[in-house]
Amino acid sequence: MRVGLVSPYSWTVPGGVNQHIEHLAEELEARGHEPWIIAPVGALTPRRRAVDSRRQRAAERFIPMGSAVPIPSNGSRAYVNINPRVALRMDRAVRQKRFDVLHVHEPCTPSVAVAAVLLAACPVVGTFHAALDSSPWYTALGLAARRLVARVDVRIAVSPAAMAYPAKIFPGDFRIIPNGVPVEKFAPAVGAAKVPGRVLFIGRAERRKGLAVLVEAFARLRRRRPDATLVVAGANRRQVIDAVRAVQGARVGPAQAVDLAGVEPLGWVDDAEKVRQLGEAQVVCAPSLTAESFGIVLAEAMAAGVPVVASDLPGYRAVLQNGACGRLVAPDRPQLLTDALDEVLGDPLLRLRLASAGLEAAQRLSWSSVSDEILQAYEDAVTVGDRPGMHGLPGRPWFGRAMVEYFATSGRAGRE
């Protein structure tokens, strides 16, 4: 089966959606299918060098969709291509590759995902990843968004939290298929020698990730456990300080007044270093404040056999099975976070119980299991999606050709 995996987000910027697509592509190829990744590019990051290296080995399986720019999105920044001329690139891609299925992630995100759904000449599967209370894209598109999603033959959400908002505004059935975890990659961390008192945070220094709350909670923890250490994988020292100062504001003086005793910021880390850090950690902390639909960091920690302390958010609660696989704490409550970390660090039997439950749950999130469900969705899409008029724009090829040519000529002022 030839599958087009469409991401609206820059392939060279780290993110959960692209990580999902990358692992799915590897699993599909291992099973004899032909996956093609379709995404914009942009932003020079350490990940870009790693991605470019992989792309040199398999350049024929990546279709670039122009340049991405950062825009505010869901408490963070998303790198997307908002140039409507991307329709020309997408039209060419779907016509030339003749996909059996087009799997579009975040199908209402302009412009790459929207163009893919509109121009698809084959059955479409759409996956919703984000946990939203509202969306400017859905609001702005209105009826057009509902008509767009009506073209999607099978709709997937990675969790109940990711399904809640789309299900309210897009009539139709959704199926829950979680993010997958490459459990074999994290196996070396299971049973590795731990550093006593080691807490690990994995993520960016964005406010919604709660790093400032964790730094405050950790400073309190150090008063109880002076030998405790906090490793921050994903942010450097300056980013950690800026994150704390952005939250504490006037309560913090000069930058050196931020208490980072025992904190070890690593900046961006590759997969091998992440596995090594998971092997040394006694607990992984995910103190996010909001907008978490799943929590891939939690699932990776579980696959590595590391207990988790996380914010009690719907997406996290589902991954941790209502606390069976980790401690859940009310968001933005540093004192409660300190107490939970102290409890887990001080109780070896609790750590063993949480780690064992996490390992068992991670097996059900393995890419082997998740890919079975996704492939079933593809087969269902082919079965129900083979209906005249459901795919492509009305009157194709002349209407579609006219539309993409219009975008190609009208967008010359903002070349990609």
C-alpha positions as CSV (number, residue, x, y, z in Angstrom):
1,M,0.0,0.0,0.0
2,R,1.4,3.4,-0.9
3,V,0.6,5.8,1.9
4,G,1.0,9.6,2.0
5,L,1.7,10.8,5.6
6,V,0.9,14.5,5.7
7,S,2.2,16.8,8.5
8,P,1.3,20.5,8.5
9,Y,4.3,21.2,10.8
10,S,7.9,21.8,9.8
11,W,9.7,18.5,9.5
12,T,12.9,20.0,10.9
13,V,11.3,21.2,14.2
14,P,10.8,18.7,17.1
15,G,7.2,17.9,17.9
16,G,4.9,15.1,18.9
17,V,3.1,15.0,15.5
18,N,6.2,14.6,13.5
19,Q,7.6,12.0,15.9
20,H,4.4,10.0,15.5
21,I,4.7,10.2,11.7
22,E,8.3,9.2,11.7
23,H,7.8,6.1,13.8
24,L,4.7,5.2,11.8
25,A,6.6,5.5,8.6
26,E,9.3,3.1,9.9
27,E,6.7,0.6,11.0
28,L,4.8,0.7,7.7
29,E,8.0,0.3,5.7
30,A,9.0,-2.7,7.9
31,R,5.7,-4.3,7.0
32,G,6.3,-3.9,3.3
33,H,4.2,-0.8,2.6
34,E,5.5,2.4,0.9
35,P,5.2,5.4,3.1
36,W,5.9,8.9,1.9
37,I,6.3,11.8,4.3
38,I,4.8,15.1,3.1
39,A,5.6,18.2,5.1
40,P,7.0,21.8,5.0
41,V,10.5,22.5,6.2
42,G,12.1,25.4,8.1
43,A,13.8,26.7,11.2
44,L,17.4,25.7,11.8
45,T,17.4,23.4,14.8
46,P,19.6,20.6,16.0
47,R,16.9,18.2,14.9
48,R,17.2,19.6,11.3
49,R,20.8,18.2,11.1
50,A,19.6,14.8,12.2
51,V,16.6,14.9,9.8
52,D,18.7,16.0,6.9
53,S,21.1,13.1,7.6
54,R,18.2,10.6,7.4
55,R,16.8,12.3,4.4
56,Q,20.0,11.9,2.5
57,R,19.5,8.1,2.9
58,A,15.9,8.1,1.9
59,A,15.3,11.4,0.0
60,E,12.9,9.8,-2.4
61,R,10.4,9.2,0.4
62,F,10.1,12.8,1.5
63,I,8.1,15.4,-0.4
64,P,8.8,19.0,0.8
65,M,5.9,21.4,1.0
66,G,7.7,24.8,1.0
67,S,9.0,26.8,3.9
68,A,7.3,27.0,7.4
69,V,7.1,30.1,9.6
70,P,6.3,30.2,13.4
71,I,2.8,31.2,14.5
72,P,1.2,31.1,18.0
73,S,-0.7,27.8,18.5
74,N,-2.3,26.2,21.6
75,G,0.1,27.9,24.1
76,S,3.1,27.2,21.9
77,R,4.5,28.0,18.5
78,A,3.8,25.9,15.4
79,Y,5.9,26.1,12.3
80,V,3.5,25.8,9.4
81,N,3.4,26.9,5.7
82,I,0.5,29.4,5.5
83,N,1.2,30.3,1.8
84,P,-1.8,29.2,-0.3
85,R,0.6,28.4,-3.2
86,V,1.3,25.1,-1.3
87,A,-1.8,23.9,-3.2
88,L,0.3,23.7,-6.3
89,R,2.9,21.5,-4.7
90,M,0.2,19.3,-3.1
91,D,-1.7,18.9,-6.3
92,R,1.4,17.8,-8.1
93,A,2.3,15.3,-5.3
94,V,-1.1,13.6,-5.1
95,R,-1.3,13.3,-8.9
96,Q,2.1,11.9,-9.4
97,K,2.3,9.5,-6.5
98,R,-1.2,8.0,-6.8
99,F,-1.5,7.1,-3.1
100,D,-3.7,4.4,-2.0
101,V,-4.4,6.3,1.2
102,L,-3.6,9.8,2.3
103,H,-3.2,10.0,6.1
104,V,-3.5,13.7,7.1
105,H,-2.5,14.8,10.6
106,E,-4.4,17.8,12.1
107,P,-6.5,18.0,8.9
108,C,-7.8,21.5,9.6
109,T,-4.4,23.2,10.0
110,P,-3.5,25.5,7.0
111,S,-2.1,25.2,4.5
112,V,-0.5,21.8,3.9
113,A,-3.1,19.7,5.7
114,V,-6.0,21.6,4.3
115,A,-4.6,21.3,0.8
116,A,-4.1,17.6,1.2
117,V,-7.7,16.9,2.2
118,L,-9.1,19.2,-0.6
119,L,-6.9,17.8,-3.3
120,A,-6.7,14.1,-2.3
121,A,-7.5,11.7,-5.1
122,C,-7.8,8.7,-2.8
123,P,-9.4,7.8,0.5
124,V,-8.4,10.1,3.4
125,V,-7.7,9.2,7.0
126,G,-7.4,12.1,9.4
127,T,-5.8,12.1,12.9
128,F,-6.5,14.8,15.5
129,H,-3.7,15.2,18.0
130,A,-4.3,18.4,20.0
131,A,-6.3,18.8,23.1
132,L,-8.3,22.0,22.5
133,D,-10.9,24.0,24.3
134,S,-11.3,26.2,21.1
135,S,-9.4,26.7,17.9
136,P,-8.9,29.9,15.8
137,W,-8.6,27.7,12.7
138,Y,-12.0,26.0,13.3
139,T,-13.6,29.3,14.2
140,A,-12.2,31.1,11.1
141,L,-13.1,28.4,8.7
142,G,-16.6,27.7,10.2
143,L,-18.8,25.9,7.7
144,A,-15.8,25.4,5.5
145,A,-14.1,23.4,8.3
146,R,-17.1,21.1,8.6
147,R,-17.2,20.5,4.9
148,L,-13.5,19.9,4.9
149,V,-13.7,17.3,7.7
150,A,-16.6,15.7,5.9
151,R,-14.2,14.6,3.2
152,V,-12.2,12.6,5.7
153,D,-13.3,9.0,5.4
154,V,-11.9,7.7,8.8
155,R,-11.3,10.1,11.7
156,I,-8.8,9.2,14.4
157,A,-8.1,11.0,17.7
158,V,-5.0,10.0,19.8
159,S,-7.0,10.3,23.0
160,P,-10.4,11.2,24.4
161,A,-8.9,14.6,25.2
162,A,-7.9,15.1,21.6
163,M,-11.4,14.0,20.4
164,A,-13.5,16.1,22.8
165,Y,-13.5,19.4,20.9
166,P,-13.5,18.1,17.3
167,A,-16.4,15.8,18.1
168,K,-18.5,18.7,19.3
169,I,-18.2,20.6,16.0
170,F,-17.7,17.9,13.4
171,P,-20.6,15.4,13.3
172,G,-19.5,11.9,12.7
173,D,-17.7,8.9,14.2
174,F,-14.2,9.1,15.7
175,R,-12.0,6.2,16.8
176,I,-9.4,6.4,19.5
177,I,-5.9,5.2,18.4
178,P,-3.2,6.3,20.8
179,N,0.3,7.5,19.9
180,G,2.8,4.7,19.7
181,V,6.0,4.1,21.6
182,P,9.1,2.3,20.2
183,V,9.4,0.2,23.3
184,E,12.5,-1.6,22.0
185,K,14.4,1.6,21.8
186,F,13.9,2.3,25.5
187,A,14.7,-1.3,26.6
188,P,18.3,-0.4,27.5
189,A,17.0,2.0,30.2
190,V,15.0,-0.7,32.0
191,G,16.8,-1.8,35.1
192,A,19.8,0.5,34.5
193,A,21.7,1.9,37.5
194,K,19.9,4.9,38.9
195,V,21.3,8.1,40.3
196,P,19.8,8.5,43.7
197,G,17.4,11.5,43.9
198,R,17.5,12.1,40.1
199,V,14.5,13.8,38.6
200,L,14.2,14.1,34.8
201,F,12.2,16.7,32.8
202,I,12.0,16.2,29.0
203,G,10.5,19.0,26.9
204,R,10.8,22.6,25.8
205,A,10.9,25.6,28.2
206,E,7.4,26.7,27.2
207,R,5.1,28.1,29.8
208,R,2.4,25.4,29.2
209,K,5.0,22.7,29.9
210,G,5.2,23.9,33.5
211,L,9.0,23.9,33.8
212,A,8.9,27.0,36.0
213,V,6.6,25.2,38.4
214,L,8.9,22.3,38.5
215,V,12.0,24.4,39.2
216,E,10.1,26.0,42.1
217,A,9.0,22.6,43.4
218,F,12.5,21.2,43.0
219,A,14.0,24.1,45.1
220,R,11.7,23.0,47.9
221,L,12.5,19.4,47.4
222,R,16.3,20.2,47.8
223,R,15.6,21.5,51.3
224,R,14.3,17.9,52.1
225,R,16.8,16.1,49.9
226,P,20.0,18.1,49.4
227,D,21.5,15.5,47.1
228,A,18.5,15.6,44.7
229,T,19.2,16.6,41.1
230,L,17.0,17.8,38.3
231,V,18.1,17.1,34.7
232,V,16.3,19.2,32.0
233,A,16.5,17.6,28.6
234,G,15.3,20.0,25.9
235,A,16.2,23.4,27.3
236,N,19.5,25.1,28.1
237,R,20.4,27.2,31.2
238,R,19.3,30.5,29.7
239,Q,16.0,29.1,28.5
240,V,15.3,27.6,32.0
241,I,16.1,31.0,33.6
242,D,13.9,32.9,31.1
243,A,11.0,30.4,31.7
244,V,11.2,30.9,35.5
245,R,11.5,34.7,35.2
246,A,8.6,34.9,32.8
247,V,6.3,33.3,35.4
248,Q,7.7,34.8,38.6
249,G,8.2,38.3,37.1
250,A,8.9,40.9,39.7
251,R,9.3,38.4,42.4
252,V,12.7,37.5,40.9
253,G,15.6,39.9,40.8
254,P,18.6,39.5,38.4
255,A,19.0,36.3,36.5
256,Q,21.4,34.9,39.0
257,A,18.8,35.1,41.7
258,V,16.9,32.2,40.0
259,D,17.6,29.2,42.2
260,L,19.1,26.5,39.9
261,A,21.0,24.7,42.6
262,G,21.0,21.0,41.6
263,V,19.5,21.7,38.2
264,E,21.4,20.4,35.1
265,P,20.0,21.8,31.8
266,L,21.3,19.8,28.9
267,G,19.7,21.7,26.0
268,W,18.5,19.6,23.0
269,V,19.3,15.9,23.3
270,D,19.2,13.2,20.7
271,D,17.4,9.9,21.2
272,A,20.5,8.0,22.5
273,E,21.1,10.7,25.2
274,K,17.4,10.6,26.1
275,V,17.5,6.9,26.7
276,R,20.7,7.3,28.8
277,Q,19.1,9.9,31.0
278,L,16.0,7.8,31.4
279,G,18.2,5.0,32.6
280,E,19.7,7.2,35.3
281,A,16.5,8.8,36.5
282,Q,14.5,7.7,39.5
283,V,11.5,9.6,38.4
284,V,10.3,11.5,35.3
285,C,8.2,14.7,36.0
286,A,5.7,16.2,33.5
287,P,4.3,19.3,35.2
288,S,2.4,20.7,32.2
289,L,-0.3,23.3,32.9
290,T,-2.8,22.6,30.0
291,A,-3.3,21.5,26.4
292,E,-1.8,18.0,26.6
293,S,-3.8,15.5,24.6
294,F,-1.6,12.4,25.2
295,G,1.8,12.8,26.7
296,I,4.4,10.9,24.7
297,V,7.1,11.7,27.3
298,L,5.0,9.8,29.8
299,A,4.7,6.8,27.5
300,E,8.4,6.8,26.8
301,A,9.2,6.9,30.5
302,M,6.9,4.0,31.1
303,A,8.6,2.0,28.4
304,A,11.9,2.8,30.1
305,G,10.6,1.5,33.4
306,V,10.8,4.9,35.1
307,P,8.0,6.1,37.5
308,V,6.2,9.2,36.5
309,V,4.8,12.2,38.4
310,A,2.6,14.3,36.1
311,S,-0.1,17.0,36.1
312,D,-3.6,15.7,36.4
313,L,-4.7,16.6,32.9
314,P,-7.2,14.4,30.9
315,G,-4.6,13.4,28.4
316,Y,-2.0,12.4,31.0
317,R,-4.6,10.7,33.1
318,A,-5.5,8.4,30.2
319,V,-1.9,7.4,29.6
320,L,-1.2,6.8,33.3
321,Q,-4.5,4.8,33.6
322,N,-6.0,7.1,36.3
323,G,-2.8,7.0,38.4
324,A,-2.1,3.3,38.2
325,C,1.1,3.9,36.4
326,G,2.2,7.2,38.0
327,R,1.4,9.9,40.5
328,L,-1.1,12.6,39.3
329,V,-0.9,16.1,40.8
330,A,-3.1,19.2,40.3
331,P,-1.5,21.5,37.7
332,D,0.4,24.6,38.8
333,R,0.7,23.5,42.5
334,P,4.4,23.5,43.4
335,Q,3.9,22.4,46.9
336,L,1.9,19.4,45.9
337,L,4.4,18.6,43.2
338,T,7.2,18.7,45.8
339,D,5.3,16.3,48.0
340,A,4.6,13.8,45.2
341,L,8.3,13.8,44.1
342,D,9.4,13.4,47.6
343,E,7.1,10.5,48.1
344,V,8.2,8.6,45.0
345,L,11.9,9.2,45.6
346,G,11.6,8.1,49.2
347,D,9.6,4.8,48.6
348,P,11.5,2.1,46.7
349,L,8.5,-0.2,46.7
350,L,6.2,2.5,45.3
351,R,8.8,3.1,42.5
352,L,8.9,-0.6,41.7
353,R,5.1,-0.8,41.6
354,L,4.7,2.2,39.4
355,A,7.5,1.1,37.1
356,S,6.1,-2.4,36.7
357,A,2.6,-1.1,35.9
358,G,4.1,1.4,33.4
359,L,6.1,-1.3,31.6
360,E,2.9,-3.4,31.2
361,A,0.9,-0.4,29.9
362,A,3.7,0.6,27.5
363,Q,3.5,-2.8,25.8
364,R,-0.1,-1.9,24.8
365,L,1.2,1.3,23.3
366,S,3.9,-0.3,21.2
367,W,4.1,0.6,17.6
368,S,3.4,-3.0,16.7
369,S,0.0,-2.8,18.4
370,V,-0.8,0.8,17.3
371,S,0.1,0.2,13.7
372,D,-2.3,-2.7,13.5
373,E,-5.1,-0.3,14.4
374,I,-3.9,2.3,11.9
375,L,-3.7,-0.2,9.1
376,Q,-7.2,-1.3,9.9
377,A,-8.3,2.3,9.6
378,Y,-6.6,2.5,6.2
379,E,-8.4,-0.6,5.0
380,D,-11.7,0.8,6.3
381,A,-11.1,4.1,4.5
382,V,-10.5,2.2,1.2
383,T,-13.7,0.3,1.7
384,V,-16.0,3.3,2.6
385,G,-14.1,6.0,0.8
386,D,-14.4,4.6,-2.8
387,R,-17.3,6.9,-3.6
388,P,-17.5,9.3,-6.6
389,G,-17.2,12.9,-5.7
390,M,-15.9,12.4,-2.2
391,H,-12.3,13.2,-3.1
392,G,-10.8,16.0,-5.0
393,L,-12.3,19.4,-5.8
394,P,-15.6,19.7,-7.9
395,G,-15.1,19.4,-11.6
396,R,-11.5,18.2,-11.5
397,P,-9.3,18.4,-13.3
398,W,-10.2,21.8,-14.8
399,F,-11.5,23.3,-11.5
400,G,-8.6,22.0,-9.4
401,R,-6.1,23.1,-12.0
402,A,-7.6,26.5,-12.1
403,M,-7.5,26.8,-8.4
404,V,-3.8,25.8,-8.0
405,E,-2.8,28.0,-10.9
406,Y,-4.6,30.9,-9.3
407,F,-2.7,30.4,-6.1
408,A,0.5,30.0,-8.0
409,T,0.1,33.4,-9.7
410,S,-1.6,35.4,-6.9
411,G,1.0,34.4,-4.3
412,R,4.1,35.6,-6.1
413,A,4.7,38.4,-3.7
414,G,5.2,35.9,-0.8
415,R,7.3,33.2,-2.4
416,E,8.2,30.1,-0.4
